Amino acid sequence: KDAESHAEEDKKRRELVEARNHADALIHSTEKSLTEAGDKVPAGDKQAIEAAIAALKSVTTGEDVNAIRSRTEALAQAAMKMGEALYKGQAAGAESPQPGPQPGSHPGAGGGGDDKVVDADFEEVDEQKKRGSG
């Protein structure tokens, strides 16, 4: 009877813990991504992400699951914009010519490479047959 009476309370507690864990993981990964991206993130996006992180951190210590979830969603959206900005930056960088091997070329093609490629046939040898006992 005790378990039944506390089942709803346990469910709410589990939801709160899961929401907090998800929020903490998102905060951690977003902060890490923001640090790694550095100046590649536009200033406006960076400020929006930092504000969303601060807003989420402010509610994770509370007991309101819905507030934690809504702020987590807001941070996820802001982080997604950062990802889009980084992706666009990479795509623009890929279009400009870069020194080094061009797409479609193979390293070492046309000589000049130190890699020695040997094309060989091989045969598996059964140790039993090799010894003559079979």
N, CA, C and O atoms as CSV, one atom per row, in Angstrom:
chain,resi,resn,atom,element,x,y,z
A,1,LYS,N,N,0.834,-1.198,0.000
A,1,LYS,CA,C,0.000,0.000,0.000
A,1,LYS,C,C,0.869,1.248,0.000
A,1,LYS,O,O,0.530,2.255,-0.621
A,2,ASP,N,N,1.993,1.169,0.703
A,2,ASP,CA,C,2.905,2.308,0.756
A,2,ASP,C,C,3.416,2.660,-0.636
A,2,ASP,O,O,3.459,3.827,-1.025
A,3,ALA,N,N,3.800,1.632,-1.369
A,3,ALA,CA,C,4.335,1.851,-2.717
A,3,ALA,C,C,3.281,2.470,-3.622
A,3,ALA,O,O,3.577,3.364,-4.416
A,4,GLU,N,N,2.045,1.985,-3.496
A,4,GLU,CA,C,0.966,2.535,-4.307
A,4,GLU,C,C,0.694,3.991,-3.960
A,4,GLU,O,O,0.436,4.804,-4.847
A,5,SER,N,N,0.749,4.320,-2.695
A,5,SER,CA,C,0.455,5.686,-2.288
A,5,SER,C,C,1.548,6.659,-2.713
A,5,SER,O,O,1.289,7.849,-2.896
A,6,HIS,N,N,2.762,6.156,-2.868
A,6,HIS,CA,C,3.865,7.035,-3.242
A,6,HIS,C,C,4.238,6.923,-4.729
A,6,HIS,O,O,5.192,7.557,-5.179
A,7,ALA,N,N,3.486,6.119,-5.485
A,7,ALA,CA,C,3.808,5.902,-6.896
A,7,ALA,C,C,3.783,7.213,-7.690
A,7,ALA,O,O,4.688,7.477,-8.482
A,8,GLU,N,N,2.761,8.020,-7.481
A,8,GLU,CA,C,2.645,9.295,-8.203
A,8,GLU,C,C,3.767,10.240,-7.798
A,8,GLU,O,O,4.333,10.937,-8.640
A,9,GLU,N,N,4.081,10.260,-6.532
A,9,GLU,CA,C,5.174,11.097,-6.022
A,9,GLU,C,C,6.514,10.643,-6.611
A,9,GLU,O,O,7.340,11.471,-6.995
A,10,ASP,N,N,6.721,9.334,-6.680
A,10,ASP,CA,C,7.945,8.782,-7.249
A,10,ASP,C,C,8.063,9.128,-8.736
A,10,ASP,O,O,9.147,9.447,-9.226
A,11,LYS,N,N,6.944,9.059,-9.437
A,11,LYS,CA,C,6.940,9.370,-10.864
A,11,LYS,C,C,7.341,10.830,-11.091
A,11,LYS,O,O,8.148,11.133,-11.969
A,12,LYS,N,N,6.772,11.718,-10.293
A,12,LYS,CA,C,7.102,13.142,-10.428
A,12,LYS,C,C,8.567,13.388,-10.099
A,12,LYS,O,O,9.238,14.188,-10.751
A,13,ARG,N,N,9.047,12.699,-9.093
A,13,ARG,CA,C,10.450,12.853,-8.687
A,13,ARG,C,C,11.379,12.364,-9.798
A,13,ARG,O,O,12.392,13.001,-10.087
A,14,ARG,N,N,11.033,11.230,-10.424
A,14,ARG,CA,C,11.843,10.678,-11.508
A,14,ARG,C,C,11.850,11.638,-12.702
A,14,ARG,O,O,12.893,11.860,-13.317
A,15,GLU,N,N,10.691,12.201,-13.024
A,15,GLU,CA,C,10.610,13.167,-14.123
A,15,GLU,C,C,11.499,14.374,-13.851
A,15,GLU,O,O,12.177,14.869,-14.752
A,16,LEU,N,N,11.493,14.843,-12.608
A,16,LEU,CA,C,12.321,15.987,-12.238
A,16,LEU,C,C,13.806,15.653,-12.384
A,16,LEU,O,O,14.576,16.448,-12.923
A,17,VAL,N,N,14.197,14.488,-11.905
A,17,VAL,CA,C,15.603,14.075,-11.990
A,17,VAL,C,C,16.017,13.927,-13.453
A,17,VAL,O,O,17.099,14.373,-13.836
A,18,GLU,N,N,15.171,13.308,-14.272
A,18,GLU,CA,C,15.492,13.136,-15.687
A,18,GLU,C,C,15.590,14.484,-16.390
A,18,GLU,O,O,16.479,14.688,-17.217
A,19,ALA,N,N,14.687,15.404,-16.069
A,19,ALA,CA,C,14.727,16.737,-16.677
A,19,ALA,C,C,16.007,17.470,-16.282
A,19,ALA,O,O,16.639,18.121,-17.114
A,20,ARG,N,N,16.382,17.360,-15.017
A,20,ARG,CA,C,17.624,17.999,-14.561
A,20,ARG,C,C,18.843,17.382,-15.245
A,20,ARG,O,O,19.743,18.102,-15.677
A,21,ASN,N,N,18.876,16.059,-15.344
A,21,ASN,CA,C,20.005,15.391,-15.994
A,21,ASN,C,C,20.131,15.815,-17.458
A,21,ASN,O,O,21.227,16.094,-17.943
A,22,HIS,N,N,19.004,15.858,-18.143
A,22,HIS,CA,C,19.010,16.265,-19.548
A,22,HIS,C,C,19.478,17.717,-19.665
A,22,HIS,O,O,20.263,18.049,-20.553
A,23,ALA,N,N,19.000,18.572,-18.775
A,23,ALA,CA,C,19.401,19.983,-18.786
A,23,ALA,C,C,20.902,20.122,-18.535
A,23,ALA,O,O,21.591,20.859,-19.240
A,24,ASP,N,N,21.400,19.409,-17.529
A,24,ASP,CA,C,22.828,19.483,-17.214
A,24,ASP,C,C,23.687,18.994,-18.378
A,24,ASP,O,O,24.721,19.587,-18.685
A,25,ALA,N,N,23.258,17.923,-19.017
A,25,ALA,CA,C,24.013,17.389,-20.156
A,25,ALA,C,C,24.020,18.391,-21.315
A,25,ALA,O,O,25.044,18.586,-21.969
A,26,LEU,N,N,22.884,19.015,-21.558
A,26,LEU,CA,C,22.791,19.994,-22.636
A,26,LEU,C,C,23.642,21.225,-22.327
A,26,LEU,O,O,24.314,21.760,-23.209
A,27,ILE,N,N,23.608,21.665,-21.084
A,27,ILE,CA,C,24.440,22.807,-20.677
A,27,ILE,C,C,25.908,22.477,-20.917
A,27,ILE,O,O,26.645,23.266,-21.508
A,28,HIS,N,N,26.320,21.309,-20.453
A,28,HIS,CA,C,27.722,20.909,-20.591
A,28,HIS,C,C,28.144,20.842,-22.057
A,28,HIS,O,O,29.173,21.402,-22.435
A,29,SER,N,N,27.360,20.164,-22.873
A,29,SER,CA,C,27.737,19.995,-24.275
A,29,SER,C,C,27.702,21.329,-25.023
A,29,SER,O,O,28.540,21.571,-25.892
A,30,THR,N,N,26.750,22.186,-24.697
A,30,THR,CA,C,26.661,23.479,-25.378
A,30,THR,C,C,27.835,24.373,-24.988
A,30,THR,O,O,28.420,25.044,-25.838
A,31,GLU,N,N,28.178,24.379,-23.693
A,31,GLU,CA,C,29.329,25.176,-23.261
A,31,GLU,C,C,30.610,24.683,-23.926
A,31,GLU,O,O,31.450,25.482,-24.342
A,32,LYS,N,N,30.752,23.373,-24.023
A,32,LYS,CA,C,31.933,22.791,-24.659
A,32,LYS,C,C,31.984,23.183,-26.133
A,32,LYS,O,O,33.034,23.586,-26.632
A,33,SER,N,N,30.867,23.067,-26.824
A,33,SER,CA,C,30.804,23.430,-28.240
A,33,SER,C,C,31.101,24.908,-28.445
A,33,SER,O,O,31.791,25.289,-29.390
A,34,LEU,N,N,30.579,25.723,-27.563
A,34,LEU,CA,C,30.785,27.166,-27.647
A,34,LEU,C,C,32.260,27.499,-27.465
A,34,LEU,O,O,32.799,28.352,-28.169
A,35,THR,N,N,32.908,26.831,-26.529
A,35,THR,CA,C,34.329,27.044,-26.280
A,35,THR,C,C,35.160,26.593,-27.472
A,35,THR,O,O,36.078,27.293,-27.899
A,36,GLU,N,N,34.832,25.417,-28.007
A,36,GLU,CA,C,35.580,24.879,-29.144
A,36,GLU,C,C,35.393,25.714,-30.398
A,36,GLU,O,O,36.326,25.868,-31.186
A,37,ALA,N,N,34.191,26.256,-30.591
A,37,ALA,CA,C,33.901,27.041,-31.786
A,37,ALA,C,C,34.599,28.393,-31.737
A,37,ALA,O,O,35.004,28.928,-32.769
A,38,GLY,N,N,34.737,28.943,-30.537
A,38,GLY,CA,C,35.434,30.208,-30.379
A,38,GLY,C,C,34.777,31.339,-31.151
A,38,GLY,O,O,33.587,31.611,-30.994
A,39,ASP,N,N,35.575,31.993,-31.990
A,39,ASP,CA,C,35.102,33.172,-32.727
A,39,ASP,C,C,34.287,32.823,-33.959
A,39,ASP,O,O,33.815,33.719,-34.659
A,40,LYS,N,N,34.115,31.548,-34.234
A,40,LYS,CA,C,33.351,31.138,-35.406
A,40,LYS,C,C,31.857,31.370,-35.227
A,40,LYS,O,O,31.102,31.385,-36.199
A,41,VAL,N,N,31.436,31.550,-33.975
A,41,VAL,CA,C,30.021,31.779,-33.683
A,41,VAL,C,C,29.759,33.279,-33.715
A,41,VAL,O,O,30.464,34.035,-33.047
A,42,PRO,N,N,28.764,33.729,-34.475
A,42,PRO,CA,C,28.436,35.160,-34.495
A,42,PRO,C,C,28.109,35.661,-33.090
A,42,PRO,O,O,27.537,34.931,-32.280
A,43,ALA,N,N,28.476,36.909,-32.809
A,43,ALA,CA,C,28.316,37.483,-31.471
A,43,ALA,C,C,26.868,37.419,-30.989
A,43,ALA,O,O,26.619,37.126,-29.820
A,44,GLY,N,N,25.924,37.687,-31.868
A,44,GLY,CA,C,24.514,37.661,-31.479
A,44,GLY,C,C,24.074,36.273,-31.050
A,44,GLY,O,O,23.367,36.117,-30.055
A,45,ASP,N,N,24.492,35.273,-31.799
A,45,ASP,CA,C,24.157,33.889,-31.452
A,45,ASP,C,C,24.820,33.494,-30.137
A,45,ASP,O,O,24.212,32.829,-29.298
A,46,LYS,N,N,26.071,33.910,-29.968
A,46,LYS,CA,C,26.809,33.555,-28.753
A,46,LYS,C,C,26.123,34.138,-27.520
A,46,LYS,O,O,25.993,33.465,-26.498
A,47,GLN,N,N,25.682,35.400,-27.623
A,47,GLN,CA,C,24.981,36.028,-26.492
A,47,GLN,C,C,23.661,35.331,-26.208
A,47,GLN,O,O,23.297,35.144,-25.047
A,48,ALA,N,N,22.945,34.946,-27.251
A,48,ALA,CA,C,21.664,34.255,-27.062
A,48,ALA,C,C,21.884,32.907,-26.385
A,48,ALA,O,O,21.114,32.516,-25.509
A,49,ILE,N,N,22.930,32.201,-26.790
A,49,ILE,CA,C,23.223,30.898,-26.195
A,49,ILE,C,C,23.616,31.058,-24.733
A,49,ILE,O,O,23.148,30.309,-23.875
A,50,GLU,N,N,24.477,32.033,-24.448
A,50,GLU,CA,C,24.900,32.259,-23.059
A,50,GLU,C,C,23.717,32.647,-22.180
A,50,GLU,O,O,23.640,32.238,-21.021
A,51,ALA,N,N,22.786,33.444,-22.735
A,51,ALA,CA,C,21.585,33.826,-21.976
A,51,ALA,C,C,20.707,32.597,-21.726
A,51,ALA,O,O,20.151,32.441,-20.639
A,52,ALA,N,N,20.586,31.729,-22.728
A,52,ALA,CA,C,19.773,30.517,-22.576
A,52,ALA,C,C,20.399,29.575,-21.549
A,52,ALA,O,O,19.690,28.930,-20.777
A,53,ILE,N,N,21.731,29.501,-21.546
A,53,ILE,CA,C,22.418,28.663,-20.557
A,53,ILE,C,C,22.158,29.196,-19.157
A,53,ILE,O,O,21.836,28.433,-18.245
A,54,ALA,N,N,22.298,30.506,-18.988
A,54,ALA,CA,C,22.075,31.120,-17.671
A,54,ALA,C,C,20.631,30.915,-17.210
A,54,ALA,O,O,20.382,30.636,-16.037
A,55,ALA,N,N,19.690,31.054,-18.133
A,55,ALA,CA,C,18.280,30.871,-17.785
A,55,ALA,C,C,18.005,29.431,-17.368
A,55,ALA,O,O,17.255,29.186,-16.423
A,56,LEU,N,N,18.605,28.491,-18.067
A,56,LEU,CA,C,18.403,27.080,-17.729
A,56,LEU,C,C,19.048,26.755,-16.388
A,56,LEU,O,O,18.461,26.054,-15.564
A,57,LYS,N,N,20.245,27.262,-16.173
A,57,LYS,CA,C,20.921,27.010,-14.896
A,57,LYS,C,C,20.099,27.541,-13.722
A,57,LYS,O,O,20.093,26.953,-12.641
A,58,SER,N,N,19.410,28.654,-13.947
A,58,SER,CA,C,18.634,29.255,-12.859
A,58,SER,C,C,17.434,28.417,-12.441
A,58,SER,O,O,16.970,28.535,-11.307
A,59,VAL,N,N,16.918,27.565,-13.340
A,59,VAL,CA,C,15.746,26.761,-12.988
A,59,VAL,C,C,16.075,25.313,-12.639
A,59,VAL,O,O,15.227,24.602,-12.100
A,60,THR,N,N,17.297,24.864,-12.941
A,60,THR,CA,C,17.611,23.453,-12.684
A,60,THR,C,C,17.653,23.112,-11.203
A,60,THR,O,O,17.499,21.945,-10.843
A,61,THR,N,N,17.855,24.084,-10.343
A,61,THR,CA,C,17.865,23.816,-8.909
A,61,THR,C,C,16.457,23.815,-8.329
A,61,THR,O,O,16.246,23.391,-7.193
A,62,GLY,N,N,15.500,24.291,-9.112
A,62,GLY,CA,C,14.118,24.347,-8.637
A,62,GLY,C,C,13.404,23.023,-8.804
A,62,GLY,O,O,14.003,22.020,-9.193
A,63,GLU,N,N,12.126,23.033,-8.508
A,63,GLU,CA,C,11.312,21.812,-8.556
A,63,GLU,C,C,10.323,21.805,-9.716
A,63,GLU,O,O,9.547,20.858,-9.850
A,64,ASP,N,N,10.330,22.848,-10.565
A,64,ASP,CA,C,9.353,22.970,-11.645
A,64,ASP,C,C,9.852,22.254,-12.901
A,64,ASP,O,O,10.689,22.777,-13.636
A,65,VAL,N,N,9.328,21.057,-13.132
A,65,VAL,CA,C,9.741,20.237,-14.270
A,65,VAL,C,C,9.434,20.945,-15.585
A,65,VAL,O,O,10.251,20.923,-16.506
A,66,ASN,N,N,8.269,21.570,-15.680
A,66,ASN,CA,C,7.882,22.237,-16.925
A,66,ASN,C,C,8.808,23.404,-17.248
A,66,ASN,O,O,9.130,23.631,-18.414
A,67,ALA,N,N,9.237,24.144,-16.234
A,67,ALA,CA,C,10.170,25.259,-16.460
A,67,ALA,C,C,11.510,24.737,-16.949
A,67,ALA,O,O,12.114,25.313,-17.855
A,68,ILE,N,N,11.973,23.648,-16.351
A,68,ILE,CA,C,13.251,23.060,-16.761
A,68,ILE,C,C,13.153,22.582,-18.212
A,68,ILE,O,O,14.062,22.816,-19.010
A,69,ARG,N,N,12.066,21.923,-18.544
A,69,ARG,CA,C,11.901,21.413,-19.906
A,69,ARG,C,C,11.810,22.546,-20.929
A,69,ARG,O,O,12.408,22.455,-22.000
A,70,SER,N,N,11.074,23.604,-20.614
A,70,SER,CA,C,10.924,24.701,-21.579
A,70,SER,C,C,12.242,25.441,-21.779
A,70,SER,O,O,12.571,25.829,-22.900
A,71,ARG,N,N,12.994,25.636,-20.702
A,71,ARG,CA,C,14.300,26.304,-20.828
A,71,ARG,C,C,15.307,25.391,-21.535
A,71,ARG,O,O,16.180,25.871,-22.259
A,72,THR,N,N,15.185,24.087,-21.327
A,72,THR,CA,C,16.049,23.137,-22.028
A,72,THR,C,C,15.776,23.203,-23.523
A,72,THR,O,O,16.703,23.190,-24.334
A,73,GLU,N,N,14.507,23.275,-23.881
A,73,GLU,CA,C,14.128,23.377,-25.289
A,73,GLU,C,C,14.642,24.687,-25.891
A,73,GLU,O,O,15.106,24.706,-27.031
A,74,ALA,N,N,14.562,25.781,-25.127
A,74,ALA,CA,C,15.053,27.074,-25.611
A,74,ALA,C,C,16.562,27.013,-25.866
A,74,ALA,O,O,17.050,27.538,-26.867
A,75,LEU,N,N,17.291,26.375,-24.961
A,75,LEU,CA,C,18.737,26.239,-25.140
A,75,LEU,C,C,19.043,25.340,-26.332
A,75,LEU,O,O,19.970,25.613,-27.095
A,76,ALA,N,N,18.275,24.278,-26.494
A,76,ALA,CA,C,18.490,23.379,-27.635
A,76,ALA,C,C,18.300,24.133,-28.950
A,76,ALA,O,O,19.064,23.932,-29.894
A,77,GLN,N,N,17.302,24.986,-29.017
A,77,GLN,CA,C,17.059,25.780,-30.230
A,77,GLN,C,C,18.212,26.743,-30.489
A,77,GLN,O,O,18.659,26.891,-31.626
A,78,ALA,N,N,18.694,27.399,-29.428
A,78,ALA,CA,C,19.819,28.328,-29.572
A,78,ALA,C,C,21.078,27.592,-30.009
A,78,ALA,O,O,21.830,28.079,-30.853
A,79,ALA,N,N,21.302,26.424,-29.432
A,79,ALA,CA,C,22.475,25.621,-29.793
A,79,ALA,C,C,22.380,25.146,-31.241
A,79,ALA,O,O,23.392,25.033,-31.932
A,80,MET,N,N,21.164,24.871,-31.691
A,80,MET,CA,C,20.960,24.439,-33.062
A,80,MET,C,C,21.348,25.565,-34.025
A,80,MET,O,O,21.933,25.312,-35.078
A,81,LYS,N,N,21.022,26.803,-33.660
A,81,LYS,CA,C,21.404,27.943,-34.496
A,81,LYS,C,C,22.921,28.061,-34.573
A,81,LYS,O,O,23.474,28.406,-35.617
A,82,MET,N,N,23.591,27.772,-33.454
A,82,MET,CA,C,25.051,27.804,-33.449
A,82,MET,C,C,25.581,26.735,-34.407
A,82,MET,O,O,26.501,26.992,-35.183
A,83,GLY,N,N,25.010,25.566,-34.351
A,83,GLY,CA,C,25.426,24.490,-35.236
A,83,GLY,C,C,25.218,24.851,-36.700
A,83,GLY,O,O,26.061,24.552,-37.546
A,84,GLU,N,N,24.094,25.495,-36.997
A,84,GLU,CA,C,23.824,25.916,-38.371
A,84,GLU,C,C,24.850,26.944,-38.827
A,84,GLU,O,O,25.332,26.885,-39.958
A,85,ALA,N,N,25.188,27.890,-37.946
A,85,ALA,CA,C,26.172,28.918,-38.292
A,85,ALA,C,C,27.537,28.282,-38.556
A,85,ALA,O,O,28.234,28.661,-39.497
A,86,LEU,N,N,27.908,27.321,-37.726
A,86,LEU,CA,C,29.192,26.642,-37.914
A,86,LEU,C,C,29.193,25.840,-39.207
A,86,LEU,O,O,30.191,25.810,-39.927
A,87,TYR,N,N,28.071,25.193,-39.497
A,87,TYR,CA,C,27.963,24.395,-40.719
A,87,TYR,C,C,28.081,25.286,-41.952
A,87,TYR,O,O,28.773,24.947,-42.912
A,88,LYS,N,N,27.397,26.426,-41.915
A,88,LYS,CA,C,27.473,27.361,-43.038
A,88,LYS,C,C,28.896,27.877,-43.203
A,88,LYS,O,O,29.372,28.052,-44.325
A,89,GLY,N,N,29.573,28.120,-42.089
A,89,GLY,CA,C,30.960,28.581,-42.142
A,89,GLY,C,C,31.867,27.537,-42.755
A,89,GLY,O,O,32.765,27.865,-43.530
A,90,GLN,N,N,31.637,26.279,-42.411
A,90,GLN,CA,C,32.444,25.193,-42.976
A,90,GLN,C,C,32.152,25.031,-44.464
A,90,GLN,O,O,33.065,24.799,-45.256
A,91,ALA,N,N,30.892,25.150,-44.842
A,91,ALA,CA,C,30.516,25.000,-46.240
A,91,ALA,C,C,31.133,26.122,-47.067
A,91,ALA,O,O,31.612,25.876,-48.174
A,92,ALA,N,N,31.130,27.340,-46.552
A,92,ALA,CA,C,31.734,28.463,-47.261
A,92,ALA,C,C,33.236,28.275,-47.356
A,92,ALA,O,O,33.833,28.604,-48.382
A,93,GLY,N,N,33.856,27.756,-46.317
A,93,GLY,CA,C,35.293,27.513,-46.325
A,93,GLY,C,C,35.668,26.404,-47.281
A,93,GLY,O,O,36.763,26.421,-47.843
A,94,ALA,N,N,34.797,25.449,-47.479
A,94,ALA,CA,C,35.082,24.329,-48.364
A,94,ALA,C,C,35.016,24.745,-49.825
A,94,ALA,O,O,35.645,24.119,-50.678
A,95,GLU,N,N,34.254,25.804,-50.122
A,95,GLU,CA,C,34.126,26.255,-51.498
A,95,GLU,C,C,35.364,27.001,-51.967
A,95,GLU,O,O,35.668,27.006,-53.159
A,96,SER,N,N,36.084,27.634,-51.040
A,96,SER,CA,C,37.271,28.379,-51.441
A,96,SER,C,C,38.416,27.406,-51.677
A,96,SER,O,O,38.537,26.405,-50.970
A,97,PRO,N,N,39.259,27.693,-52.666
A,97,PRO,CA,C,40.363,26.775,-52.937
A,97,PRO,C,C,41.345,26.737,-51.780
A,97,PRO,O,O,41.680,27.769,-51.199
A,98,GLN,N,N,41.793,25.556,-51.458
A,98,GLN,CA,C,42.727,25.383,-50.360
A,98,GLN,C,C,43.950,24.646,-50.875
A,98,GLN,O,O,43.846,23.816,-51.779
A,99,PRO,N,N,45.108,24.947,-50.302
A,99,PRO,CA,C,46.288,24.208,-50.719
A,99,PRO,C,C,46.177,22.756,-50.292
A,99,PRO,O,O,45.464,22.428,-49.343
A,100,GLY,N,N,46.879,21.902,-50.992
A,100,GLY,CA,C,46.836,20.494,-50.635
A,100,GLY,C,C,46.076,19.708,-51.674
A,100,GLY,O,O,45.725,20.233,-52.730
A,101,PRO,N,N,45.823,18.450,-51.375
A,101,PRO,CA,C,45.137,17.591,-52.345
A,101,PRO,C,C,43.743,18.103,-52.648
A,101,PRO,O,O,43.017,18.513,-51.742
A,102,GLN,N,N,43.374,18.082,-53.892
A,102,GLN,CA,C,42.053,18.515,-54.300
A,102,GLN,C,C,41.110,17.318,-54.280
A,102,GLN,O,O,41.554,16.178,-54.418
A,103,PRO,N,N,39.820,17.563,-54.111
A,103,PRO,CA,C,38.870,16.454,-54.117
A,103,PRO,C,C,38.979,15.683,-55.424
A,103,PRO,O,O,39.108,16.277,-56.495
A,104,GLY,N,N,38.927,14.381,-55.335
A,104,GLY,CA,C,39.020,13.542,-56.521
A,104,GLY,C,C,40.438,13.096,-56.811
A,104,GLY,O,O,40.641,12.148,-57.570
A,105,SER,N,N,41.426,13.758,-56.223
A,105,SER,CA,C,42.798,13.313,-56.442
A,105,SER,C,C,43.157,12.286,-55.384
A,105,SER,O,O,42.558,12.260,-54.309
A,106,HIS,N,N,44.107,11.462,-55.677
A,106,HIS,CA,C,44.515,10.438,-54.733
A,106,HIS,C,C,45.925,10.730,-54.264
A,106,HIS,O,O,46.799,11.024,-55.080
A,107,PRO,N,N,46.165,10.654,-52.956
A,107,PRO,CA,C,47.527,10.886,-52.481
A,107,PRO,C,C,48.473,9.900,-53.141
A,107,PRO,O,O,48.195,8.702,-53.193
A,108,GLY,N,N,49.577,10.395,-53.639
A,108,GLY,CA,C,50.562,9.533,-54.258
A,108,GLY,C,C,50.293,9.288,-55.727
A,108,GLY,O,O,51.132,8.682,-56.394
A,109,ALA,N,N,49.175,9.724,-56.261
A,109,ALA,CA,C,48.886,9.530,-57.676
A,109,ALA,C,C,49.811,10.428,-58.481
A,109,ALA,O,O,49.991,11.596,-58.138
A,110,GLY,N,N,50.389,9.904,-59.531
A,110,GLY,CA,C,51.280,10.705,-60.354
A,110,GLY,C,C,52.693,10.737,-59.811
A,110,GLY,O,O,53.501,11.548,-60.266
A,111,GLY,N,N,53.013,9.899,-58.871
A,111,GLY,CA,C,54.377,9.840,-58.329
A,111,GLY,C,C,54.577,10.898,-57.271
A,111,GLY,O,O,53.644,11.619,-56.917
A,112,GLY,N,N,55.771,10.992,-56.775
A,112,GLY,CA,C,56.095,11.998,-55.788
A,112,GLY,C,C,55.820,11.536,-54.374
A,112,GLY,O,O,56.325,12.138,-53.426
A,113,GLY,N,N,55.043,10.494,-54.202
A,113,GLY,CA,C,54.730,10.018,-52.857
A,113,GLY,C,C,55.724,8.965,-52.429
A,113,GLY,O,O,56.289,8.265,-53.269
A,114,ASP,N,N,55.944,8.844,-51.145
A,114,ASP,CA,C,56.863,7.843,-50.624
A,114,ASP,C,C,56.168,6.531,-50.326
A,114,ASP,O,O,56.822,5.547,-49.981
A,115,ASP,N,N,54.844,6.502,-50.456
A,115,ASP,CA,C,54.101,5.283,-50.158
A,115,ASP,C,C,54.349,4.250,-51.239
A,115,ASP,O,O,54.183,4.524,-52.428
A,116,LYS,N,N,54.742,3.078,-50.821
A,116,LYS,CA,C,54.975,1.986,-51.763
A,116,LYS,C,C,53.811,1.010,-51.615
A,116,LYS,O,O,53.616,0.426,-50.550
A,117,VAL,N,N,53.053,0.840,-52.669
A,117,VAL,CA,C,51.919,-0.062,-52.654
A,117,VAL,C,C,52.319,-1.322,-53.392
A,117,VAL,O,O,52.804,-1.269,-54.522
A,118,VAL,N,N,52.114,-2.445,-52.748
A,118,VAL,CA,C,52.461,-3.719,-53.354
A,118,VAL,C,C,51.179,-4.505,-53.561
A,118,VAL,O,O,50.413,-4.730,-52.624
A,119,ASP,N,N,50.957,-4.917,-54.794
A,119,ASP,CA,C,49.798,-5.732,-55.105
A,119,ASP,C,C,50.267,-7.179,-55.114
A,119,ASP,O,O,51.152,-7.541,-55.889
A,120,ALA,N,N,49.681,-8.008,-54.259
A,120,ALA,CA,C,50.159,-9.390,-54.147
A,120,ALA,C,C,48.998,-10.335,-53.959
A,120,ALA,O,O,47.952,-9.968,-53.424
A,121,ASP,N,N,49.199,-11.556,-54.406
A,121,ASP,CA,C,48.241,-12.627,-54.151
A,121,ASP,C,C,48.688,-13.342,-52.891
A,121,ASP,O,O,49.873,-13.363,-52.561
A,122,PHE,N,N,47.748,-13.916,-52.207
A,122,PHE,CA,C,48.123,-14.681,-51.028
A,122,PHE,C,C,47.331,-15.969,-51.010
A,122,PHE,O,O,46.309,-16.110,-51.682
A,123,GLU,N,N,47.819,-16.884,-50.238
A,123,GLU,CA,C,47.183,-18.183,-50.134
A,123,GLU,C,C,47.195,-18.585,-48.668
A,123,GLU,O,O,48.225,-18.506,-47.999
A,124,GLU,N,N,46.039,-19.018,-48.176
A,124,GLU,CA,C,45.986,-19.479,-46.794
A,124,GLU,C,C,46.568,-20.879,-46.739
A,124,GLU,O,O,46.264,-21.725,-47.580
A,125,VAL,N,N,47.404,-21.116,-45.744
A,125,VAL,CA,C,48.045,-22.416,-45.604
A,125,VAL,C,C,47.472,-23.090,-44.369
A,125,VAL,O,O,47.529,-22.556,-43.261
A,126,ASP,N,N,46.924,-24.261,-44.582
A,126,ASP,CA,C,46.383,-25.033,-43.477
A,126,ASP,C,C,47.542,-25.757,-42.818
A,126,ASP,O,O,48.240,-26.528,-43.476
A,127,GLU,N,N,47.759,-25.525,-41.538
A,127,GLU,CA,C,48.885,-26.108,-40.829
A,127,GLU,C,C,48.865,-27.638,-40.838
A,127,GLU,O,O,49.923,-28.268,-40.869
A,128,GLN,N,N,47.681,-28.238,-40.813
A,128,GLN,CA,C,47.543,-29.692,-40.847
A,128,GLN,C,C,48.087,-30.255,-42.169
A,128,GLN,O,O,48.843,-31.227,-42.163
A,129,LYS,N,N,47.709,-29.657,-43.283
A,129,LYS,CA,C,48.140,-30.122,-44.594
A,129,LYS,C,C,49.638,-29.886,-44.778
A,129,LYS,O,O,50.329,-30.676,-45.422
A,130,LYS,N,N,50.126,-28.789,-44.203
A,130,LYS,CA,C,51.537,-28.439,-44.341
A,130,LYS,C,C,52.416,-29.513,-43.685
A,130,LYS,O,O,53.483,-29.844,-44.201
A,131,ARG,N,N,51.974,-30.042,-42.573
A,131,ARG,CA,C,52.733,-31.052,-41.867
A,131,ARG,C,C,52.590,-32.437,-42.518
A,131,ARG,O,O,53.364,-33.349,-42.227
A,132,GLY,N,N,51.618,-32.577,-43.380
A,132,GLY,CA,C,51.450,-33.860,-44.055
A,132,GLY,C,C,50.525,-34.812,-43.295
A,132,GLY,O,O,50.276,-35.923,-43.763
A,133,SER,N,N,50.016,-34.404,-42.144
A,133,SER,CA,C,49.079,-35.274,-41.420
A,133,SER,C,C,47.687,-34.724,-41.669
A,133,SER,O,O,47.414,-33.577,-41.317
A,134,GLY,N,N,46.831,-35.478,-42.244
A,134,GLY,CA,C,45.547,-34.931,-42.558
A,134,GLY,C,C,44.532,-35.915,-42.555
A,134,GLY,O,O,43.369,-35.602,-42.808
